[in-house]
Amino acid sequence: MKYLVITAFLIGLGAAAQAQQYALQSPDKQITVSLNVGKTITYAVNQDGKALVQPSAIGLLTNRNPTGVWKVKKRSTRTVDATLKPVVWVKSETIRDHYNQLVLDFGHGLSLEWRAFNDGVAWRWVSALKGPYKVLAETAEFSFSPGTRSLFPKEDGFFSHNERAYKNYSVDSLDQKLASLPALFDVGGTKLVLTESDLWNYAGMWIKGNASGKVDAVFPHHAAQKKVTSDRDERVEKYDDFLATLNGPKNFTWRVLMISRNDRDILSNQLVYQLASPAAGDFSWVKPGKVQWDWWHYNNIYGVDFESGINNNTYKYYIDFASKYKIPYVLLDEGWCDTRDLTKQAPGIDVAELAAYARSKNVDLHLWSSWLVLDKQLDLALDQFEKWGIKGIKVDFMQRDDQDMVNYYEKIAAAAAKRKLMVDFHGAYKPTGWIRTWPNVMTSEGVLGNEISKFAGSIDPDHTTTIPFIRMAAGPMDFTPGGMLNVQKKAFAAVPSEPMTLGTRCNQLAMYVVYESPLQMLCDIPTHYYREPEAMEFLQAVPTTWKRTVPLQAKIGDYVAVARQAADGDWYIGAMTDWTARELELDLSFLPDGKFKMLVWKDGVNADKNAKDFKQEVMRVSKTSKVKAHLAKGGGYVARLVADR
């Protein structure tokens, strides 16, 4: 990594009568953070003179730092312009990390660090305290102008899978409503996505509206008393009167505000990754790829001459399918073992035999576990997984982000990395830059995803065109696309053993381009995929990591179209719409020189009635081409562009 350090664009505003004032600008000088330090610390954020966040309080209280007036003893500034090279590509093979930084040192072991980027701002506290101490409270207010709207993932409490729909509220109506992150705020057309990055050994941040129309950060306090209530649930029965207990210096969590004048640019924002701590050690062994999944359809394969279910014959059928279509992984989800003892395999399951069979077919296995039993049997289980040749684990049902649980995530990431295991966190809070710090943590849930289609019709095109701009802004999401029983709204029914998906076939295919997840599931049964060779032509080809991303068109909750370049140079386009049919014009100017063959999968003429209807076509295009894509209601469009040599 190469750094260019120059004088930062810091504007000194002089000392007011009872306060110290500072301002920090983004490299392009369009975003300004104004800070006022006195009895309290307040910040405000403007873009080209437009107030995005009005003066709002921030603070950190430990049992070691004095209360009362804050006073800056020293300030320092710098500009960084660096190129990051992710171990695992998500949006791109390189990331420009360009920001101006301001550090205010208060002289009693605490300092405040701000960074201003061209696409957002962030701050964190830094502690130089030695020895043990407790964080008693952290203040972070977000004051928006009247009329600001929010897409708010409302929660009932801190014990949650964080799988929520994004409800549209006026900020003025959020009093006492609690939400997990990320959340989006629309300030006069400018979008702000609020989340956090580099969360380790601390409590996760949530937000709650207050009576004055502001939004306050709130945190689950340190767990004083916990109770195990099932094979997968541990609830906090009593909280301590502090957030976290620490020992020695610490860089606290970044509070992140992504800023975008248009919806499309949110899809390019990588601030959560940029602000996360870099990885230590060699992660070259990490191998992204697609995963054939079993739980979504309850192993309900058919057209075979054996009884389907949780048994070796069924999983060999999955492995044969994966091998045929060059899908590198098969996941054995819940059911392969006793949920209270990872050493007790289910009747009819022999993982050692399955792993050997899979390797003979150039396929590897991933295994599911409840977090509770894995915590109890961590070394025993992971050592056995390593001996079997397992390549990944899916860890489920954590449902908390107090300090103890946040530390569990790091424990699992480290223990898995030691054995060269990839990790997929389910029942999880939002990602906070894990894939930079621990590149083996490839994806996570914390999203209202396709699994809910088994039970309800809430995973509809209004929702699926919203999550790329909010949940996905925080990092990779394991939405689990790939359903083949596609229906329009009136035809939907919840059938857990043979789930349907709302929207068209091409809508599901487009998710493989629009949605980011270096481990990307195929949720349906091989039986259905075998009967859809045209769909499998696309699903076999589409990668899970990307060399370059070019957002084409977007409106949150209405439509999204993205172009992405694969490592081999091919380009892919994915477009999705809500329940409104529409035609999008796709500008192909992102292409390099030369001619391209464009292989298209698009909604069929009858897709508005039968959502499975689609059509394939082949076009010749170049970077001067503009292609019209018609999307049916709940529809989608995908294309693969290959150099026409």
DRENGUDREN-49952 format. One record per residue (C-alpha): x, y, z. Coordinates in Angstrom, 2 decimals. Each point is the difference from the previous one (the first is absolute). Layout:
BEGIN
((X, Y, Z))
...
//
This chain:
BEGIN
((0.00, 0.00, 0.00))
((1.42, 3.39, -0.98))
((-0.98, 3.18, 1.80))
((0.19, 3.59, -1.13))
((0.00, 2.23, 3.07))
((-0.45, 3.73, -0.54))
((-1.42, 2.93, 1.93))
((-3.67, -0.57, 0.73))
((-2.70, 2.46, -0.98))
((-0.69, 1.08, 3.55))
((-1.76, 3.28, 0.47))
((0.80, 1.68, 3.34))
((-2.98, 2.05, 1.11))
((1.65, 1.44, 3.10))
((-0.99, -0.36, 3.61))
((-3.38, 1.19, 1.09))
((-0.52, 1.41, 3.46))
((-0.68, -3.32, 1.66))
((0.71, -2.51, -2.76))
((2.55, -1.20, -2.48))
((-1.18, -0.31, -3.58))
((1.39, -2.07, -2.82))
((-1.06, -1.02, -3.49))
((1.10, -2.80, -2.28))
((-0.71, -0.29, -3.71))
((-0.10, -2.93, -2.38))
((2.75, -0.14, -2.64))
((-2.38, 1.43, -2.62))
((-1.01, 2.75, 2.49))
((-3.70, -0.76, -0.41))
((-0.62, -1.55, 3.45))
((0.82, 1.94, 3.17))
((-0.03, -1.21, 3.60))
((-0.20, 2.81, 2.58))
((0.99, -0.76, 3.60))
((-0.67, 2.03, 3.13))
((1.89, -1.07, 3.14))
((-0.96, 1.38, 3.39))
((-2.27, -1.22, 2.75))
((-1.09, -2.57, -2.55))
((1.25, -0.98, -3.43))
((-2.31, 0.59, -2.94))
((0.44, -0.67, -3.69))
((-1.90, 1.02, -3.11))
((0.27, -1.26, -3.59))
((-0.61, 2.10, -3.11))
((0.30, -0.71, -3.70))
((0.46, 3.02, -2.24))
((-1.58, 2.17, 2.69))
((-3.01, -2.29, 0.47))
((-0.47, -1.18, 3.59))
((-0.08, -3.80, 0.12))
((0.51, -0.46, 3.74))
((-0.73, 2.97, 2.23))
((2.09, 0.58, 3.17))
((-0.09, -3.29, 1.93))
((1.76, -1.14, 3.16))
((2.66, -2.71, 0.22))
((1.94, -1.18, 3.03))
((1.63, -2.90, 1.81))
((-0.03, -0.52, 3.75))
((2.25, -2.46, 1.81))
((0.68, -0.45, 3.70))
((3.45, 1.47, -0.67))
((-0.65, 3.22, -1.94))
((-1.25, 3.20, 1.67))
((-3.46, 1.38, -0.60))
((-0.76, 3.62, -0.75))
((1.56, 2.23, -2.62))
((1.88, -1.60, -2.88))
((3.18, 1.79, -1.04))
((2.23, -0.83, -2.95))
((3.66, -0.16, 0.98))
((1.33, -0.87, -3.43))
((-1.32, -0.38, -3.51))
((1.55, -1.77, -2.96))
((-1.02, -0.37, -3.62))
((0.95, -1.96, -3.05))
((-1.24, -1.01, -3.44))
((0.27, -3.59, -1.16))
((-0.35, -1.21, -3.57))
((0.57, -3.75, -0.05))
((-0.87, -3.01, -2.11))
((-1.44, -2.95, 1.89))
((0.17, -3.49, -1.48))
((-2.61, -2.23, 1.63))
((0.88, -3.63, 0.60))
((-3.57, -0.84, -1.01))
((-1.52, 2.16, -2.70))
((-3.54, 1.12, 0.67))
((-0.61, 3.04, -2.20))
((3.47, 0.40, -1.46))
((3.59, -1.23, -0.06))
((1.29, 3.36, 1.28))
((-1.50, 2.79, 2.09))
((1.14, 3.60, 0.08))
((0.22, 1.04, 3.67))
((0.10, 3.80, -0.18))
((-0.83, 2.15, 3.01))
((0.92, 2.96, 2.16))
((0.47, -0.69, 3.69))
((-0.22, 2.07, 3.16))
((1.04, -1.28, 3.43))
((-0.88, 1.93, 3.15))
((1.99, -1.10, 3.07))
((-1.63, 0.90, 3.31))
((3.09, -0.77, 2.06))
((-1.55, -2.45, 2.46))
((0.39, -3.20, -1.96))
((-2.82, 0.60, -2.48))
((0.09, 1.47, -3.48))
((-2.60, 0.41, -2.74))
((0.82, -0.93, -3.59))
((-2.04, 1.20, -2.99))
((0.36, -0.89, -3.65))
((-1.71, 1.74, -2.90))
((-0.28, -1.86, -3.31))
((-1.61, 1.11, -3.25))
((-2.85, -2.43, 0.72))
((-0.43, 0.29, 3.75))
((1.39, 0.75, 3.43))
((0.92, -2.06, 3.04))
((1.27, 0.45, 3.52))
((1.34, -2.16, 2.79))
((1.40, 0.37, 3.48))
((3.56, -1.09, 0.73))
((1.14, -0.94, 3.51))
((3.61, 0.09, 1.19))
((-1.03, -1.05, 3.51))
((2.07, -2.71, 1.64))
((-1.35, -2.68, 2.26))
((-3.65, -0.96, 0.53))
((-2.91, 2.41, -0.39))
((-3.69, 0.02, -0.84))
((-1.91, 1.89, -2.65))
((-3.00, 1.40, 1.83))
((-1.72, 1.71, -2.93))
((0.43, 1.12, -3.59))
((-1.99, 2.86, -1.49))
((-0.71, 0.32, -3.70))
((-2.88, 2.18, -1.18))
((-1.27, 0.45, -3.52))
((-2.10, 3.13, -0.42))
((-1.73, 0.40, -3.35))
((-2.08, 2.81, -1.42))
((-3.81, -0.27, 0.25))
((-1.46, -2.08, -2.81))
((2.92, -2.42, -0.17))
((-1.19, -3.51, -0.84))
((1.53, -3.26, 1.14))
((0.01, -3.60, -1.18))
((0.09, -1.39, 3.50))
((0.49, -3.69, 0.93))
((-2.20, 0.16, 3.08))
((0.84, -2.52, 2.74))
((-1.77, -1.22, 3.12))
((3.15, -0.37, 2.11))
((3.70, -0.82, 0.06))
((-0.61, -3.77, -0.34))
((-0.52, -0.27, -3.74))
((1.06, -1.67, -3.23))
((0.03, 3.53, -1.48))
((-2.21, -1.19, -2.85))
((-2.29, 2.98, -0.47))
((-1.92, 1.74, -2.74))
((0.95, 3.63, -0.61))
((-3.03, 2.08, 0.95))
((-0.41, 3.56, -1.27))
((-0.38, 2.45, 2.88))
((0.32, 3.72, 0.48))
((2.84, 0.57, 2.47))
((-2.45, 2.10, 2.01))
((-2.09, -3.15, 0.61))
((2.81, -2.22, 1.28))
((-0.39, 0.81, 3.71))
((1.09, -3.06, 2.01))
((0.14, -2.22, -3.08))
((3.07, -2.25, 0.07))
((1.94, -1.11, -3.07))
((3.01, -2.09, -0.82))
((2.51, 1.22, -2.58))
((0.46, 0.85, -2.77))
((-2.78, 2.54, -0.45))
((-0.54, 2.55, -2.75))
((-1.01, 3.66, 0.30))
((-1.24, 2.14, -2.89))
((0.89, 3.64, 0.63))
((-1.60, 1.96, -2.81))
((1.01, -2.58, -2.59))
((3.50, -0.65, 1.33))
((0.30, -3.49, 1.45))
((1.91, -0.76, 3.19))
((0.64, -3.62, 0.97))
((0.89, -0.32, 3.68))
((1.98, -3.00, 1.21))
((3.27, -0.89, 1.76))
((3.34, -1.57, -0.83))
((2.79, -1.80, 1.86))
((-2.17, -1.23, 2.86))
((2.14, -2.16, 2.29))
((-0.04, -0.49, 3.78))
((-2.84, 2.48, 0.44))
((-3.78, 0.23, -0.27))
((-1.77, 0.46, -3.32))
((-1.78, 3.27, -0.71))
((-3.77, 0.25, -0.44))
((-2.12, 3.13, -0.39))
((-3.16, 1.31, 1.61))
((-2.14, 3.02, -0.83))
((-0.68, 2.58, 2.68))
((-2.73, 2.54, 0.66))
((1.98, 2.88, -1.50))
((0.21, -1.61, -3.42))
((3.60, -1.11, 0.41))
((1.39, -3.50, -0.22))
((2.25, -1.22, 2.81))
((2.51, -2.82, 0.08))
((-0.84, -2.66, 2.56))
((2.02, -3.05, 0.99))
((-0.65, -3.32, 1.72))
((1.83, 0.21, 3.30))
((2.46, -2.60, 1.18))
((-1.75, -3.25, 0.90))
((-0.10, -0.56, 3.77))
((-2.17, -3.11, -0.01))
((-0.80, -2.34, -2.91))
((-2.27, -3.00, -0.31))
((0.01, -2.79, -2.58))
((-3.62, -0.58, -1.02))
((0.40, -2.57, -2.81))
((2.57, -1.82, -2.11))
((0.70, 3.29, -1.80))
((-1.17, 2.94, 2.11))
((1.80, 1.77, 2.81))
((-1.80, 3.06, 1.32))
((1.30, 2.82, 2.14))
((-2.12, 0.14, 3.16))
((1.86, 2.86, 1.67))
((2.29, 2.70, -1.34))
((2.85, 1.77, 1.78))
((0.04, 3.78, 0.34))
((2.80, 0.33, -2.55))
((0.46, -0.78, -3.71))
((3.35, -1.73, 0.00))
((2.94, -0.93, 2.15))
((3.41, 0.61, -1.59))
((3.67, -0.33, 0.80))
((2.52, 2.28, -1.65))
((-0.01, 2.16, -3.14))
((-2.81, -0.44, -2.50))
((-1.21, 1.32, -3.31))
((-3.77, 0.15, 0.42))
((-2.61, -0.69, -2.67))
((-0.41, 2.35, -2.95))
((-3.36, 1.77, -0.27))
((-0.62, 0.21, -3.74))
((-2.21, 2.29, -2.09))
((0.04, -0.83, -3.70))
((-1.17, 2.97, -2.07))
((-1.45, -0.19, -3.51))
((-1.80, 2.56, -2.15))
((-1.48, -2.81, -2.07))
((-1.05, -3.52, 0.87))
((2.30, -1.59, -2.55))
((3.19, 1.09, 1.76))
((-0.90, -1.84, 3.21))
((0.74, -3.19, -1.93))
((3.64, 1.09, -0.41))
((0.59, 1.06, 3.60))
((2.65, -2.07, 1.83))
((0.56, 2.08, 3.14))
((-0.71, -2.89, 2.37))
((2.81, -1.97, -1.61))
((2.34, 3.00, -0.18))
((-0.39, 0.74, 3.71))
((0.45, -3.57, 1.23))
((3.32, -1.22, 1.37))
((2.13, -1.83, -2.56))
((0.57, -3.73, 0.22))
((3.05, -1.49, 1.65))
((1.39, -3.20, -1.44))
((-0.39, -1.98, -3.19))
((-3.53, -0.49, -1.33))
((0.94, -1.09, -3.52))
((-1.71, -3.33, 0.72))
((-3.45, 1.62, 0.08))
((-2.02, -1.09, -3.05))
((-3.33, 1.74, -0.75))
((-2.65, -1.80, -1.99))
((-3.57, -1.19, -0.30))
((-1.56, -2.39, 2.50))
((-2.80, -2.53, -0.52))
((-2.26, 0.35, 3.05))
((-2.43, -2.51, 1.48))
((-2.09, 1.50, 2.83))
((-2.15, 2.38, -2.09))
((-1.86, -2.92, -1.54))
((0.43, -2.50, 2.85))
((2.01, -2.42, -2.19))
((-3.20, -0.63, -1.97))
((1.54, -1.34, -3.20))
((-2.01, -2.34, -2.21))
((0.31, -2.07, -3.14))
((2.59, -2.23, 1.69))
((-0.01, -3.68, 0.99))
((0.81, 0.54, 3.70))
((-1.80, 1.64, 2.89))
((0.92, 3.68, 0.13))
((0.86, 1.72, 3.24))
((2.96, 0.52, 2.27))
((2.07, -2.96, -1.14))
((3.11, -0.72, -2.02))
((-1.90, -0.96, -3.16))
((-1.70, 3.41, -0.11))
((3.25, 1.87, 0.57))
((1.78, -2.04, -2.66))
((-2.76, 1.12, -2.35))
((0.80, 3.62, 0.95))
((3.70, -0.66, -0.49))
((-0.55, -1.54, -3.43))
((-2.04, 3.03, -1.01))
((2.65, 2.40, 1.30))
((2.71, -1.90, -1.84))
((-1.93, 0.07, -3.29))
((-0.41, 3.78, 0.15))
((3.40, 0.78, 1.56))
((-1.51, 1.28, 3.24))
((2.87, -0.31, 2.48))
((-1.94, -0.54, 3.24))
((-2.93, -1.86, 1.54))
((-1.34, 1.11, 3.39))
((-1.39, -2.46, 2.54))
((-2.31, 2.22, 2.03))
((-1.86, -0.78, 3.22))
((-0.79, -3.68, 0.38))
((3.33, -1.62, -0.85))
((0.82, -0.34, 3.72))
((-1.51, 0.23, 3.47))
((-0.54, 3.73, 0.59))
((1.43, -0.41, 3.52))
((3.00, -2.15, -0.94))
((2.03, 0.44, -3.18))
((1.64, -3.39, 0.50))
((-3.33, -1.84, -0.44))
((-0.89, -0.29, -3.67))
((-3.57, -0.60, -1.05))
((-1.04, -3.55, -0.94))
((0.84, -0.52, -3.65))
((2.72, 2.68, -0.04))
((3.72, -0.76, -0.27))
((1.82, 3.29, -0.57))
((3.39, -1.65, -0.52))
((-1.45, -2.09, -2.84))
((-1.81, 2.99, -1.49))
((3.09, 2.21, 0.15))
((2.09, -2.64, -1.76))
((-2.70, -0.51, -2.63))
((-0.25, 3.75, -0.54))
((3.77, 0.36, -0.46))
((-0.09, -2.72, -2.64))
((-2.46, 2.23, -1.87))
((1.97, 3.26, 0.51))
((-2.54, 1.21, 2.56))
((0.50, 0.90, 3.67))
((-2.35, 0.13, 2.97))
((-1.12, 2.66, 2.47))
((-1.71, -0.87, 3.30))
((-2.62, 1.84, 2.07))
((0.10, 0.43, 3.77))
((-1.91, 1.79, 2.70))
((2.34, 2.54, 1.58))
((-0.66, -1.37, 3.50))
((1.15, -3.54, -0.62))
((2.94, 1.22, -2.07))
((1.06, 2.23, 2.89))
((-0.03, -2.99, 2.35))
((1.80, -2.35, -2.40))
((2.07, 2.47, -1.99))
((3.39, -1.70, -0.19))
((-1.44, -3.51, -0.02))
((-2.40, 0.79, -2.83))
((2.25, 2.13, -2.19))
((2.88, -2.44, 0.31))
((-2.34, -2.75, -1.19))
((-1.29, 2.18, -2.84))
((3.58, 0.64, -1.08))
((0.76, -3.74, 0.01))
((-3.07, -0.65, -2.14))
((1.16, 2.64, -2.49))
((-2.93, 2.35, 0.61))
((0.55, 3.43, -1.58))
((-2.54, 2.21, 1.75))
((-2.40, 0.37, 2.90))
((-3.37, 1.68, 0.29))
((-0.42, 1.27, 3.57))
((-3.57, 0.83, 0.99))
((-2.36, 1.59, 2.54))
((2.29, 2.46, 1.85))
((-2.75, 2.67, -0.02))
((1.93, 2.51, 2.16))
((2.78, 2.57, -0.27))
((0.89, 0.85, 3.58))
((3.74, -0.04, 0.74))
((0.12, -3.69, 0.92))
((-1.69, -1.04, -3.24))
((2.11, 2.32, -2.15))
((3.05, -1.69, 1.52))
((-1.47, -3.38, -0.95))
((0.03, 1.01, -3.68))
((3.71, 0.75, 0.16))
((0.68, -3.25, 1.86))
((-1.75, -1.97, -2.75))
((1.71, 1.93, -2.80))
((3.42, -0.67, 1.53))
((-0.65, -3.65, 0.85))
((-1.34, -0.64, -3.49))
((2.91, 1.77, -1.68))
((2.45, -2.12, 1.98))
((-1.52, -3.06, -1.70))
((-0.52, 1.69, -3.39))
((-3.78, 0.02, 0.30))
((-2.23, 2.62, -1.57))
((-2.87, 1.42, 2.06))
((-3.60, 0.99, -0.73))
((-1.68, 1.65, 3.02))
((-3.78, -0.47, 0.23))
((-2.36, 1.32, 2.63))
((2.56, 2.79, -0.03))
((0.31, 3.75, 0.33))
((1.04, 2.04, -3.03))
((3.57, -0.34, -1.33))
((2.44, 2.65, 1.21))
((2.95, -0.56, -2.31))
((0.60, -3.63, 0.98))
((1.07, -0.94, -3.51))
((2.97, 2.36, 0.23))
((1.17, -0.93, 3.50))
((-0.82, -3.70, -0.32))
((-0.31, -0.78, -3.73))
((-1.19, -3.52, 0.83))
((-3.26, 1.54, 1.29))
((-1.47, 0.01, -3.48))
((-3.62, 0.94, 0.52))
((-2.75, 0.33, 2.60))
((-3.72, 0.20, 0.39))
((-1.49, 2.86, 2.03))
((-2.36, 0.50, -2.93))
((-3.66, -0.80, -0.58))
((0.87, -2.56, -2.62))
((-1.35, -2.67, -2.29))
((-0.38, -2.58, 2.78))
((-3.10, 1.89, 1.19))
((-1.69, -0.86, -3.32))
((-0.55, -3.45, 1.52))
((-2.36, 1.50, 2.54))
((-1.37, 3.34, -1.25))
((-0.37, 2.29, -3.00))
((2.05, 2.86, 1.44))
((3.04, -0.56, -2.23))
((-1.46, 1.86, -2.94))
((1.47, 2.22, -2.72))
((-0.59, 3.16, 2.04))
((2.27, -1.44, 2.69))
((2.56, -1.59, -2.31))
((0.57, 3.31, -1.81))
((0.54, 1.76, 3.34))
((2.60, -2.15, 1.75))
((2.88, 0.65, -2.46))
((0.04, 3.64, 1.14))
((-0.16, -0.55, 3.77))
((0.94, -3.44, 1.31))
((2.47, -0.70, -2.80))
((1.70, 3.36, 0.59))
((1.39, -1.52, 3.21))
((1.55, -3.00, -1.74))
((-0.70, -3.39, -1.62))
((-3.44, -1.46, 0.70))
((-1.08, -3.62, -0.11))
((-3.45, 0.57, -1.51))
((0.00, -3.54, -1.48))
((-1.47, 0.57, -3.50))
((-0.75, -2.52, -2.71))
((-3.63, -1.07, 0.39))
((-1.48, -1.63, -3.11))
((-3.70, -0.12, 1.01))
((-0.61, 3.63, -0.92))
((-3.46, 1.54, 0.32))
((-1.80, 3.29, -0.29))
((-1.72, 1.50, 3.03))
((-3.39, -1.73, -0.17))
((1.50, -3.46, -0.57))
((2.22, -0.03, 3.08))
((-0.48, -2.51, 2.81))
((2.33, -0.86, 2.87))
((1.13, -3.60, -0.53))
((3.03, -0.66, 2.25))
((1.06, -3.24, -1.70))
((-0.31, 1.40, -3.54))
((0.35, 3.78, 0.32))
((-1.10, 2.55, -2.57))
((1.59, 3.38, -0.64))
((-1.85, 3.20, -0.83))
((1.09, 1.52, -3.28))
((1.22, -1.44, -3.27))
((2.63, -2.59, -0.84))
((2.28, 2.72, -1.34))
((-0.51, 1.98, 3.21))
((1.56, -2.91, 1.92))
((2.82, -0.32, -2.54))
((0.75, 3.71, 0.22))
((0.66, -0.32, 3.73))
((3.22, -1.84, -0.84))
((1.32, 3.19, -1.58))
((-1.69, 2.63, 2.17))
((0.57, -1.65, 3.40))
((3.51, -0.29, 1.41))
((1.09, -3.17, 1.80))
((3.34, -1.74, -0.67))
((-1.72, -3.17, 1.20))
((-3.25, 0.05, -1.97))
((-2.69, -2.62, 0.56))
((-2.14, -1.92, -2.47))
((-3.07, -0.46, 2.15))
((-2.18, -2.34, -2.07))
((0.16, -3.75, -0.53))
((2.20, -1.49, -2.71))
((-3.14, -1.69, -1.34))
((-1.32, 3.40, -1.05))
((3.35, 1.23, -1.29))
((0.47, -3.10, -2.17))
((-3.31, 0.86, -1.68))
((1.13, 3.56, -0.71))
((3.16, -0.33, -2.13))
((-0.35, 3.53, -1.39))
((0.01, 1.45, 3.52))
((2.90, -2.25, 0.98))
((2.00, 1.26, -2.97))
((0.00, 3.37, 1.73))
((0.34, -1.28, 3.58))
((2.98, -2.14, -0.93))
((1.79, 2.92, -1.62))
((-0.70, 2.89, 2.38))
((2.81, 0.59, 2.54))
((-0.34, 1.11, 3.62))
((2.78, 2.61, 0.10))
((0.57, 2.96, -2.24))
((2.92, 1.84, -1.56))
((-2.00, 3.15, -0.65))
((-3.51, 1.27, 0.74))
((-1.88, 2.62, -2.04))
((-3.46, 0.98, 1.31))
((-2.17, 0.87, -3.00))
((-3.41, 1.12, 1.26))
((-1.64, -0.05, 3.40))
((-2.87, 1.25, 2.09))
((-0.33, -1.42, 3.48))
((-2.94, -2.40, 0.24))
((-0.87, 0.41, -3.69))
((2.79, -1.33, -2.22))
((3.71, -0.72, -0.17))
((2.36, -0.83, -2.87))
((3.67, -0.82, 0.47))
((2.85, -1.09, -2.28))
((2.89, -1.98, 1.45))
((3.20, -1.35, -1.49))
((1.20, -3.50, 0.85))
((3.62, -0.97, 0.53))
((0.14, -1.54, -3.50))
((-1.05, 3.29, -1.60))
((-3.60, -0.93, -0.79))
((-2.68, 2.48, 1.04))
((-3.34, -0.73, 1.63))
((-3.07, 2.19, 0.27))
((-2.79, -0.50, 2.52))
((-3.18, 2.07, 0.20))
((-3.01, -0.32, 2.32))
((-3.25, 1.90, 0.36))
((-2.75, 0.24, 2.60))
((-3.64, -0.79, -0.77))
((0.06, 2.58, -2.80))
((0.90, -1.17, -3.49))
((2.52, 2.33, -1.60))
((2.51, 0.41, -2.79))
((3.57, 0.94, 0.87))
((2.57, 1.28, -2.47))
((3.36, -1.59, 0.74))
((2.99, 2.10, -1.06))
((2.89, -2.35, -0.84))
((2.71, 2.68, -0.04))
((1.77, -1.82, 2.85))
((1.18, -2.62, -2.50))
((3.53, 0.11, -1.41))
((0.61, 0.37, -3.72))
((-1.09, -2.83, -2.24))
((-3.10, -2.02, -0.76))
((-1.86, -2.10, 2.56))
((-2.49, -2.83, -0.18))
((-2.80, 0.77, 2.44))
((-1.84, -3.08, 1.28))
((-3.31, 1.13, 1.47))
((-2.56, -1.60, 2.32))
((-3.09, 2.22, 0.19))
((-3.61, -0.14, 1.16))
((-2.23, -1.77, -2.48))
((-3.04, 1.60, -1.57))
((-2.25, -1.82, 2.49))
((2.15, 0.50, 3.11))
((-2.58, 2.39, 1.44))
((-2.35, -3.00, 0.24))
((2.41, -2.92, 0.37))
((3.15, 1.21, 1.73))
((2.02, -2.98, -1.25))
((-0.22, 1.27, -3.58))
((3.28, 1.26, -1.43))
((1.76, 0.29, -3.32))
((3.61, -0.25, -1.12))
((1.55, 2.00, -2.79))
((3.44, 0.87, -1.34))
((1.08, 3.49, -1.07))
((3.19, 1.57, -1.36))
((0.93, 3.17, 1.88))
((2.83, 2.41, 0.70))
((0.69, 2.84, 2.42))
((-2.05, 2.34, -2.19))
((-3.11, -2.17, 0.36))
((-3.08, 0.86, 2.01))
((-2.20, -3.01, 0.69))
((-3.64, 0.16, 1.04))
((-0.93, -2.47, 2.72))
((-3.70, -0.66, 0.58))
((-0.81, -1.25, 3.49))
((-3.40, -1.47, 0.82))
((-1.61, 0.79, 3.35))
((2.22, -1.61, 2.62))
((2.38, -0.60, -2.86))
((3.66, -0.28, -0.76))
((2.61, -0.05, -2.74))
((3.45, -1.54, -0.19))
((2.69, -0.04, -2.63))
((3.47, -1.39, -0.46))
((2.29, 1.95, -2.32))
((2.89, -1.93, -1.53))
((2.64, 1.43, -2.33))
((-1.00, -0.91, -3.56))
((3.34, -1.22, -1.27))
//
